[in-house]
Each structure stands twice: as C-alpha cells, then as structure tokens.
Amino acid sequence: MADDQGCGVEQAAGDTGSPDAVDAKPDRSSFVPSLFSKKKKNDPGKSIKTAQERVPTYQYNMNFEKVGKCIIINNKNFDKRTGMGVRNGTDKDAEALFKCFRNLGFDVVVHNDCSCAKMQDLLKQASEEDHRNSACFACILLSHGEENLIYGTDGVTAIKDLTAHFRGDRCRSLLEKPKLFFIQACRGTELDDGVQADSGPINDTDANPRYKIPVEADFLFAYSTVPGYYSWRNPGSGSWFVQALCSTLNEHGKSLEILHILTRVNNRVARHFESQSDDPHFHEKKQIPCVVSMLTKELYF
C-alpha cells in the first residue's frame, strides 16, 4: 500500500540509508534490523559536498526592486442574511495598517466590503501578477470569521481557498519568497478568562538547480487569536491584534526578524489588553494571537 512505501530520495546526514516513510500507518517490520544495519559507504561515483556547499543562506533575499504588494481586505458591513453585525473600528485598523506597511516599503491597496467571490478574484489576480521584482507578498484580512473560515459581505469562504493561489506550484514568481497573511477575525466562540499570574530564493548561490521546494513552504499566517476563540475589537480604537501589530512594526519593523516581531505582538496583546463589557459574560476576557510559520529563512524588512 502507498502508506508503506518509502518516499525519500536523498537521505539526511546520519541516516541509516533506509527510505523515508509517511506518518500514516506504522510499519515496525524493519525496526529491529535497522538498529544493527551498517551505514552504506559513499558511492565513489558521487561527489561529496563540502561543508560550505551544504550551508544554506538563512535570510530571505530582500534585495529586489520592490518590497512587494500588500492587499488589505477590510470588511465592515455585511448582508443581513449572514447575521453578522457592523464591524465598527475596522476602518481604524485599515488606516493604521495602510500607513504601517507603506512605511515598510510595500505597495498597499485597500479593498472595502468584499464579497466572497470578490476576495477570491482579488487574490487570484494578485497571484497571477509578475512578482519577479518583488521580495515578498503580504495580505491582510479584516472581517468576521469562524475556525478556518473568513466572512465576505455575503457569507463565508475557506481561508485555505484564498491563500492556496500563492502555493509554489501556482505562483511561480513568488517561489522561495515569503508570503505573509495577517488575519483579524474570530476563530470560534470560546472566551479566554485568563489566569492570575504571580506578580513580578532562487538566486541563492548555493541553490541546486534540481532541488524541489514544498508547495506549502514560505507561508506565514499571523492570526489575531488561537483556534476556537473570539477575537476582540474596540469600536473606538480598533482591534487589539492590529493595534499591537502596527505599534510593534512601527517601532521594530526594520530592525527585528518577523517572528521576533510577532512574539512581541503576542506579548503586548496578552499583557496590555482586557475586555471591558457591561455583560459579565464578556467582561475581563483575554486574548492571545497565534503564529503559524512555514517560513524557511529569517525575514528582515
């Protein structure tokens, strides 16, 4: 069966020489013998890479004509049939994000109140553009949401369907370049009560022309909250996540690596924000953003 078949070609250093297998169906038939098997000698017909050739470049190349395009989809008003209310405060988010990403060098475009089809079209068109002169791509989604779903003005669409346009096999001009998605939306209806704490690319010189890249590589998803939870927004000042993201990027955006930046965003949201509501069920609640990274290098703007 396919689950039992090895799928590896080149072995990692120190490997026993056995083929790789998928984590789908346990096969222990070769477990004991493999413990005692000897490492195969190097094939004399193959050249052995020097240490210098094996060491990759660990930072994304940002030396391009443009930093890249940033699309902001700002959904505030929704069709009555969706049951979703007006997202007061989202315009504050969109304005702050526009200024923030423009200061980082992005070409920023804002689209307001997009239907599901419009969101799909916008991102499909963006993925079909020529990004060869750009270092990366960014997209920011501001809307209502559920787990794995984001609302257009007329209903929900899968986040995966929006981001998949930029996979390595579909958007070749962004291959090996960072594709960043920032998502301000609820991911469920759970509330975080908190707990009292104690006081106190391609042009790399080391690139092998025959190597392959996973199609899901080089994506980063920065969600405003963890799976299953509400995401908080203040009608007067905007969402907690976007406020923290913009203030941190404005302060450290050109000096810190992106995951260091987002760790500080997590810290700021976790420590500096707490809900205030007349409804005791929604009073004094907390929030923690969630970063999912498939980046393969460090990213400095």
KEKE-3310 file (N, C-alpha, C; in steps of 0.2 Angstrom, whole numbers, plus 5000, padded with zeros to 4 digits):
npx = (5004:5001:5004:5014:5025:5041:5046:5057:5071:5085:5095:5096:5110:5118:5108:5102:5101:5090:5074:5063:5047:5029:5020:5008:5004:5009:5024:5033:5041:5054:5061:5069:5080:5085:5092:5104:5110:5123:5130:5129:5143:5150:5145:5158:5157:5149:5150:5156:5148:5155:5157:5155:5147:5135:5129:5116:5109:5103:5094:5080:5082:5081:5084:5078:5069:5057:5049:5036:5019:5005:4990:4975:4960:4946:4933:4918:4904:4890:4879:4862:4857:4867:4868:4878:4885:4889:4906:4912:4926:4935:4939:4948:4958:4962:4966:4978:4985:4988:4996:5007:5012:5015:5025:5035:5038:5030:5019:5003:4986:4970:4954:4937:4923:4921:4914:4913:4916:4923:4934:4940:4943:4951:4963:4967:4969:4980:4990:4993:5000:5016:5028:5042:5051:5049:5051:5043:5026:5011:4996:4981:4968:4953:4939:4924:4924:4926:4932:4944:4938:4933:4923:4915:4906:4894:4893:4903:4919:4932:4948:4959:4956:4958:4972:4978:4981:4993:5002:5018:5017:5008:5010:5023:5032:5033:5040:5050:5050:5044:5027:5015:5002:4990:4978:4964:4951:4937:4939:4931:4919:4924:4929:4942:4946:4958:4971:4977:4993:5009:5015:5026:5081:5078:5089:5100:5117:5120:5111:5104:5101:5092:5084:5069:5055:5044:5026:5019:5028:5036:5026:5018:5007:4998:4988:4974:4970:4969:4964:4947:4943:4935:4939:4945:4939:4940:4927:4931:4945:4950:4955:4962:4973:4978:4981:4992:5000:5003:5009:5021:5027:5029:5039:5049:5050:5060:5071:5070:5068:5055:5047:5052:5046:5033:5032:5033:5022:5012:5015:5012:4998:4993:4997:4993:4980:4962:4946:4932:4916:4898:4891:4893:4897:4905:4915:4931:4940:4953:4965:4975:4986:4990:5003:5008:5020:5028:5039:5055:5067:5075:5067:5069:5064)
npy = (4994:5012:5019:5012:5013:5019:5037:5044:5052:5058:5055:5062:5068:5056:5047:5030:5025:5020:5021:5036:5037:5039:5047:5038:5024:5013:5004:4991:4982:4983:4988:4983:4976:4988:4994:4988:4989:4993:5008:5013:5014:5028:5032:5030:5036:5047:5065:5072:5084:5099:5106:5120:5121:5114:5122:5133:5149:5158:5169:5178:5184:5201:5210:5217:5226:5230:5230:5223:5218:5223:5218:5224:5218:5224:5222:5228:5230:5219:5208:5207:5194:5186:5187:5194:5207:5225:5229:5240:5250:5244:5252:5260:5251:5247:5259:5261:5250:5252:5264:5259:5247:5253:5262:5252:5249:5243:5241:5247:5242:5245:5236:5238:5230:5217:5204:5186:5180:5191:5193:5181:5183:5194:5190:5179:5186:5193:5183:5179:5190:5197:5194:5195:5205:5208:5207:5200:5195:5202:5200:5206:5202:5208:5205:5196:5180:5162:5146:5142:5149:5163:5178:5185:5199:5193:5180:5165:5160:5148:5150:5144:5142:5155:5158:5148:5151:5156:5146:5137:5130:5136:5150:5155:5166:5170:5160:5153:5164:5175:5174:5182:5182:5191:5189:5196:5191:5182:5165:5156:5153:5153:5160:5168:5167:5170:5169:5172:5178:5176:5190:5200:5163:5159:5164:5161:5157:5145:5136:5122:5117:5106:5104:5102:5112:5112:5114:5121:5129:5143:5151:5162:5163:5175:5175:5183:5177:5162:5145:5142:5153:5169:5185:5200:5217:5235:5247:5261:5262:5251:5234:5223:5215:5221:5234:5231:5225:5235:5245:5238:5235:5248:5252:5242:5236:5237:5232:5221:5203:5194:5184:5187:5200:5196:5189:5198:5205:5196:5196:5209:5209:5200:5205:5218:5220:5219:5214:5225:5226:5228:5217:5203:5191:5194:5201:5207:5198:5189:5188:5179:5180:5170:5162:5154:5147:5143:5148:5147:5153:5167:5183:5199:5215)
npz = (5000:4998:5009:5015:5007:5004:5002:5001:4994:4994:5008:5024:5034:5043:5043:5042:5029:5025:5017:5017:5026:5026:5040:5043:5043:5055:5053:5058:5054:5049:5060:5070:5063:5057:5067:5068:5056:5045:5040:5024:5012:5005:4988:4977:4965:4966:4970:4985:4995:5000:5017:5016:5004:5009:5018:5019:5014:5027:5027:5020:5004:5001:4992:4981:4967:4972:4988:4989:4986:4995:5000:5007:5014:5019:5028:5033:5033:5032:5023:5028:5029:5033:5046:5053:5062:5060:5059:5068:5070:5062:5052:5057:5060:5046:5041:5050:5047:5033:5033:5041:5033:5022:5026:5028:5015:5006:4992:4995:4994:4997:4999:5001:5010:5003:4994:4995:4982:4977:4985:4982:4968:4969:4975:4967:4955:4960:4963:4950:4945:4940:4950:4950:4952:4966:4983:4992:4998:5004:5013:5021:5031:5036:5045:5050:5057:5057:5063:5052:5042:5034:5033:5019:5012:5010:5015:5020:5017:5014:5022:5017:5004:4999:5001:4995:4981:4981:4982:4979:4967:4960:4960:4953:4952:4965:4971:4984:4991:5004:5009:5017:5028:5037:5049:5055:5064:5071:5077:5082:5096:5109:5125:5133:5149:5156:5168:5184:5186:5195:5204:5199:4991:4975:4968:4976:4978:4983:4978:4972:4955:4953:4964:4974:4980:4994:4991:5000:5007:5014:5018:5030:5043:5053:5065:5073:5085:5094:5088:5089:5097:5102:5094:5099:5097:5098:5096:5096:5095:5087:5083:5095:5091:5079:5083:5092:5083:5073:5081:5085:5073:5068:5078:5078:5065:5055:5060:5068:5066:5058:5066:5078:5080:5079:5091:5100:5098:5102:5116:5119:5116:5125:5138:5139:5136:5140:5141:5142:5148:5149:5150:5160:5156:5145:5151:5156:5149:5140:5127:5115:5102:5087:5079:5064:5056:5040:5036:5028:5030:5039:5041:5037:5036)
capx = (5000:5005:5006:5020:5030:5046:5045:5063:5076:5091:5095:5099:5116:5117:5103:5104:5101:5083:5070:5058:5040:5024:5017:5001:5002:5015:5027:5039:5045:5061:5063:5075:5086:5088:5096:5110:5112:5128:5129:5132:5148:5148:5146:5163:5155:5146:5155:5154:5148:5159:5153:5152:5141:5129:5126:5111:5108:5097:5090:5077:5085:5076:5087:5074:5067:5051:5047:5031:5012:5001:4982:4971:4953:4943:4925:4914:4896:4888:4872:4858:4856:4873:4868:4884:4884:4894:4912:4914:4933:4939:4942:4954:4963:4964:4971:4984:4989:4990:5002:5012:5015:5018:5032:5039:5040:5025:5014:4997:4980:4964:4948:4932:4917:4921:4910:4917:4919:4927:4940:4944:4946:4957:4969:4969:4973:4987:4994:4994:5004:5023:5032:5049:5055:5047:5055:5038:5019:5008:4989:4978:4961:4949:4932:4921:4927:4925:4938:4946:4933:4933:4917:4914:4900:4888:4894:4909:4924:4938:4954:4964:4955:4961:4979:4981:4983:5000:5007:5023:5016:5003:5013:5030:5036:5034:5043:5055:5049:5039:5020:5013:4995:4988:4971:4960:4944:4936:4940:4926:4915:4926:4931:4948:4946:4964:4973:4981:5000:5012:5017:5033:5077:5080:5095:5105:5122:5120:5105:5105:5095:5087:5081:5062:5053:5037:5022:5016:5033:5037:5020:5017:5000:4998:4981:4973:4968:4970:4958:4941:4941:4934:4944:4942:4940:4937:4924:4934:4952:4952:4956:4968:4979:4980:4984:4998:5005:5006:5014:5027:5030:5032:5045:5054:5049:5065:5077:5069:5066:5047:5045:5053:5041:5026:5032:5032:5014:5009:5016:5008:4991:4992:4998:4991:4973:4957:4939:4928:4909:4893:4889:4898:4899:4911:4919:4938:4942:4959:4966:4982:4987:4993:5008:5009:5025:5031:5045:5061:5073:5073:5064:5070:5061)
capy = (5000:5018:5021:5008:5014:5025:5042:5048:5051:5059:5054:5067:5066:5052:5042:5023:5023:5017:5026:5039:5034:5044:5045:5036:5018:5011:4998:4990:4976:4984:4992:4980:4976:4994:4996:4985:4989:4997:5014:5012:5018:5033:5029:5034:5040:5054:5069:5073:5091:5102:5109:5126:5120:5112:5128:5137:5156:5158:5175:5179:5190:5207:5215:5217:5232:5232:5225:5219:5221:5222:5219:5224:5217:5227:5220:5231:5229:5213:5207:5205:5186:5182:5188:5197:5215:5230:5229:5246:5251:5241:5257:5262:5245:5248:5265:5260:5245:5255:5268:5254:5243:5258:5264:5247:5249:5239:5245:5244:5243:5243:5235:5238:5227:5212:5198:5180:5180:5197:5191:5176:5186:5199:5186:5175:5190:5195:5178:5179:5195:5195:5196:5194:5211:5209:5202:5196:5197:5202:5201:5207:5201:5211:5203:5191:5173:5156:5142:5140:5152:5171:5181:5190:5203:5189:5173:5163:5156:5145:5154:5140:5143:5161:5158:5142:5154:5158:5140:5137:5127:5140:5157:5154:5172:5171:5154:5154:5171:5175:5175:5184:5183:5193:5188:5198:5188:5177:5158:5152:5157:5152:5165:5166:5170:5172:5166:5176:5176:5178:5196:5200:5160:5156:5167:5159:5154:5138:5133:5116:5118:5100:5103:5104:5115:5110:5119:5125:5132:5150:5155:5164:5165:5178:5175:5188:5173:5154:5141:5141:5158:5175:5190:5207:5223:5241:5251:5267:5262:5246:5228:5223:5212:5226:5239:5229:5223:5241:5248:5234:5236:5255:5253:5237:5233:5237:5230:5214:5197:5194:5180:5191:5205:5194:5186:5204:5207:5191:5198:5215:5208:5195:5208:5225:5221:5215:5217:5229:5225:5228:5210:5200:5185:5196:5206:5205:5192:5190:5185:5178:5179:5163:5162:5148:5149:5139:5151:5143:5158:5173:5188:5206:5220)
capz = (5000:4997:5016:5017:5003:5005:4998:5001:4988:4997:5015:5029:5036:5049:5041:5041:5022:5024:5013:5022:5025:5029:5047:5041:5045:5057:5050:5063:5052:5048:5065:5074:5059:5055:5073:5068:5050:5045:5036:5017:5011:5000:4982:4974:4958:4968:4973:4992:4995:5006:5022:5013:5000:5012:5022:5015:5016:5032:5027:5013:5000:5001:4988:4975:4965:4977:4994:4987:4986:5001:4999:5013:5013:5025:5028:5039:5033:5029:5021:5033:5029:5036:5053:5055:5063:5058:5062:5070:5072:5057:5047:5061:5058:5039:5041:5053:5043:5027:5035:5043:5028:5017:5029:5027:5008:5002:4988:4998:4991:5002:4996:5007:5009:4998:4994:4994:4975:4976:4988:4978:4962:4970:4977:4961:4951:4963:4962:4943:4943:4940:4957:4950:4955:4972:4988:4996:4997:5011:5013:5027:5031:5042:5044:5054:5055:5061:5063:5046:5038:5034:5030:5014:5014:5008:5018:5022:5012:5017:5021:5013:4997:4997:5002:4990:4975:4981:4983:4975:4961:4957:4959:4952:4953:4972:4974:4988:4994:5009:5008:5023:5029:5044:5049:5061:5063:5076:5075:5086:5101:5116:5128:5137:5156:5158:5174:5188:5186:5201:5202:5196:4985:4968:4966:4980:4975:4985:4975:4967:4950:4953:4971:4974:4986:4996:4988:5005:5010:5014:5020:5037:5045:5059:5067:5079:5091:5093:5086:5093:5101:5099:5093:5101:5093:5101:5091:5095:5093:5083:5086:5099:5087:5074:5087:5094:5077:5070:5085:5086:5067:5068:5082:5076:5059:5051:5064:5071:5062:5058:5071:5085:5080:5081:5098:5104:5097:5107:5122:5120:5117:5131:5144:5139:5134:5143:5138:5147:5145:5154:5151:5164:5152:5141:5155:5159:5145:5137:5120:5113:5094:5085:5073:5061:5051:5036:5033:5028:5032:5043:5036:5039:5031)
cpx = (5004:5008:5013:5026:5035:5045:5051:5067:5083:5091:5098:5105:5115:5112:5106:5104:5094:5079:5065:5051:5036:5022:5009:4999:5009:5017:5033:5043:5052:5065:5070:5081:5089:5093:5103:5113:5118:5127:5133:5138:5146:5150:5152:5162:5152:5151:5152:5154:5152:5155:5150:5147:5135:5126:5122:5112:5102:5093:5087:5081:5080:5079:5084:5072:5061:5051:5042:5024:5009:4994:4979:4964:4950:4935:4922:4907:4895:4880:4868:4857:4861:4872:4873:4883:4890:4900:4915:4921:4937:4942:4948:4960:4966:4968:4977:4988:4992:4996:5008:5016:5018:5025:5037:5042:5035:5021:5007:4991:4975:4958:4943:4926:4917:4917:4915:4920:4924:4934:4944:4947:4952:4963:4971:4972:4980:4992:4996:4999:5011:5026:5039:5053:5053:5050:5050:5031:5016:5000:4986:4971:4958:4942:4930:4924:4924:4931:4939:4942:4934:4926:4918:4908:4893:4888:4901:4913:4930:4944:4959:4963:4958:4969:4982:4983:4990:5005:5012:5022:5011:5005:5020:5034:5037:5037:5049:5055:5043:5032:5017:5005:4993:4981:4967:4953:4943:4937:4936:4922:4918:4929:4937:4948:4952:4965:4978:4988:5003:5015:5025:5033:5081:5087:5101:5110:5123:5115:5107:5099:5090:5083:5074:5060:5045:5032:5019:5022:5033:5031:5021:5010:5000:4990:4980:4972:4969:4964:4953:4939:4939:4940:4941:4944:4936:4934:4928:4941:4955:4953:4962:4974:4982:4984:4991:5003:5007:5011:5021:5031:5033:5038:5050:5054:5055:5072:5076:5067:5058:5044:5046:5048:5035:5026:5031:5025:5010:5009:5012:5000:4989:4992:4994:4983:4968:4951:4936:4921:4904:4890:4894:4901:4905:4916:4926:4940:4949:4960:4974:4982:4990:4997:5009:5014:5028:5037:5051:5068:5070:5071:5065:5068:5067)
cpy = (5006:5020:5018:5010:5020:5030:5047:5047:5052:5059:5060:5064:5062:5047:5035:5021:5021:5023:5029:5036:5040:5042:5043:5029:5015:5004:4996:4984:4977:4987:4989:4979:4982:4997:4994:4986:4994:5003:5012:5017:5023:5030:5033:5038:5046:5058:5071:5081:5093:5105:5116:5126:5118:5117:5132:5144:5156:5165:5176:5185:5195:5212:5215:5225:5235:5227:5221:5222:5219:5223:5219:5223:5219:5227:5223:5230:5223:5212:5204:5197:5183:5182:5191:5205:5219:5230:5236:5246:5248:5246:5260:5257:5246:5254:5264:5256:5248:5259:5264:5251:5248:5260:5258:5246:5246:5244:5242:5246:5241:5242:5234:5234:5222:5206:5192:5179:5185:5195:5186:5179:5190:5195:5181:5180:5192:5190:5177:5185:5193:5198:5196:5199:5213:5204:5198:5198:5197:5203:5201:5206:5203:5209:5199:5185:5168:5151:5140:5144:5160:5173:5186:5194:5198:5182:5171:5159:5153:5149:5150:5141:5150:5161:5153:5145:5155:5152:5140:5134:5131:5148:5156:5160:5173:5164:5155:5161:5171:5177:5176:5185:5185:5193:5190:5196:5183:5170:5153:5156:5156:5159:5164:5170:5173:5168:5171:5174:5179:5185:5196:5199:5158:5158:5165:5156:5147:5133:5127:5116:5112:5100:5105:5108:5113:5116:5124:5129:5140:5154:5157:5166:5168:5179:5180:5184:5166:5151:5141:5147:5165:5180:5196:5213:5229:5245:5258:5267:5256:5239:5227:5220:5217:5232:5237:5227:5230:5245:5245:5235:5243:5256:5248:5234:5233:5235:5223:5209:5196:5190:5183:5196:5202:5191:5192:5206:5202:5194:5204:5214:5204:5200:5215:5226:5216:5218:5220:5229:5225:5221:5206:5194:5187:5201:5203:5198:5194:5187:5184:5176:5172:5164:5155:5149:5143:5142:5147:5147:5163:5179:5195:5211:5226)
cpz = (5000:5004:5018:5013:5005:5000:4998:4995:4991:5004:5019:5032:5043:5048:5040:5034:5020:5021:5019:5021:5028:5036:5046:5044:5048:5054:5054:5060:5051:5054:5068:5069:5058:5061:5072:5061:5049:5039:5029:5016:5005:4993:4979:4968:4960:4971:4980:4993:5001:5011:5019:5009:5003:5016:5018:5018:5021:5032:5020:5010:4999:4996:4981:4973:4970:4983:4992:4988:4993:5000:5006:5012:5019:5025:5034:5039:5029:5028:5027:5034:5032:5043:5057:5056:5060:5062:5064:5073:5067:5053:5051:5060:5051:5038:5044:5049:5036:5028:5037:5038:5023:5019:5028:5020:5004:4998:4991:4995:4996:4998:5002:5005:5003:4999:4994:4987:4974:4979:4984:4972:4963:4972:4971:4956:4953:4962:4955:4940:4943:4946:4956:4953:4962:4977:4992:4994:5003:5009:5020:5027:5037:5041:5050:5052:5059:5060:5055:5040:5039:5030:5025:5016:5013:5011:5019:5016:5016:5016:5017:5006:4994:4997:4997:4983:4975:4982:4978:4968:4957:4956:4959:4953:4961:4975:4978:4991:4999:5007:5015:5023:5036:5044:5055:5060:5069:5073:5079:5091:5108:5118:5133:5144:5158:5165:5178:5188:5193:5199:5200:5188:4979:4966:4971:4977:4977:4982:4970:4962:4950:4959:4970:4981:4988:4993:4994:5009:5009:5015:5028:5038:5052:5061:5073:5086:5089:5091:5091:5097:5098:5098:5095:5097:5097:5096:5090:5093:5089:5086:5090:5095:5083:5078:5089:5088:5074:5074:5086:5079:5066:5072:5080:5069:5054:5054:5066:5065:5063:5064:5078:5085:5082:5088:5102:5104:5102:5114:5124:5121:5123:5137:5144:5137:5138:5142:5144:5144:5151:5155:5154:5160:5147:5144:5157:5155:5142:5130:5119:5105:5093:5079:5070:5055:5047:5033:5033:5030:5036:5038:5040:5034:5030)
residu = (MET:ALA:ASP:ASP:GLN:GLY:CYS:GLY:VAL:GLU:GLN:ALA:ALA:GLY:ASP:THR:GLY:SER:PRO:ASP:ALA:VAL:ASP:ALA:LYS:PRO:ASP:ARG:SER:SER:PHE:VAL:PRO:SER:LEU:PHE:SER:LYS:LYS:LYS:LYS:ASN:ASP:PRO:GLY:LYS:SER:ILE:LYS:THR:ALA:GLN:GLU:ARG:VAL:PRO:THR:TYR:GLN:TYR:ASN:MET:ASN:PHE:GLU:LYS:VAL:GLY:LYS:CYS:ILE:ILE:ILE:ASN:ASN:LYS:ASN:PHE:ASP:LYS:ARG:THR:GLY:MET:GLY:VAL:ARG:ASN:GLY:THR:ASP:LYS:ASP:ALA:GLU:ALA:LEU:PHE:LYS:CYS:PHE:ARG:ASN:LEU:GLY:PHE:ASP:VAL:VAL:VAL:HIS:ASN:ASP:CYS:SER:CYS:ALA:LYS:MET:GLN:ASP:LEU:LEU:LYS:GLN:ALA:SER:GLU:GLU:ASP:HIS:ARG:ASN:SER:ALA:CYS:PHE:ALA:CYS:ILE:LEU:LEU:SER:HIS:GLY:GLU:GLU:ASN:LEU:ILE:TYR:GLY:THR:ASP:GLY:VAL:THR:ALA:ILE:LYS:ASP:LEU:THR:ALA:HIS:PHE:ARG:GLY:ASP:ARG:CYS:ARG:SER:LEU:LEU:GLU:LYS:PRO:LYS:LEU:PHE:PHE:ILE:GLN:ALA:CYS:ARG:GLY:THR:GLU:LEU:ASP:ASP:GLY:VAL:GLN:ALA:ASP:SER:GLY:PRO:ILE:ASN:ASP:THR:ASP:ALA:ASN:PRO:ARG:TYR:LYS:ILE:PRO:VAL:GLU:ALA:ASP:PHE:LEU:PHE:ALA:TYR:SER:THR:VAL:PRO:GLY:TYR:TYR:SER:TRP:ARG:ASN:PRO:GLY:SER:GLY:SER:TRP:PHE:VAL:GLN:ALA:LEU:CYS:SER:THR:LEU:ASN:GLU:HIS:GLY:LYS:SER:LEU:GLU:ILE:LEU:HIS:ILE:LEU:THR:ARG:VAL:ASN:ASN:ARG:VAL:ALA:ARG:HIS:PHE:GLU:SER:GLN:SER:ASP:ASP:PRO:HIS:PHE:HIS:GLU:LYS:LYS:GLN:ILE:PRO:CYS:VAL:VAL:SER:MET:LEU:THR:LYS:GLU:LEU:TYR:PHE)
# end
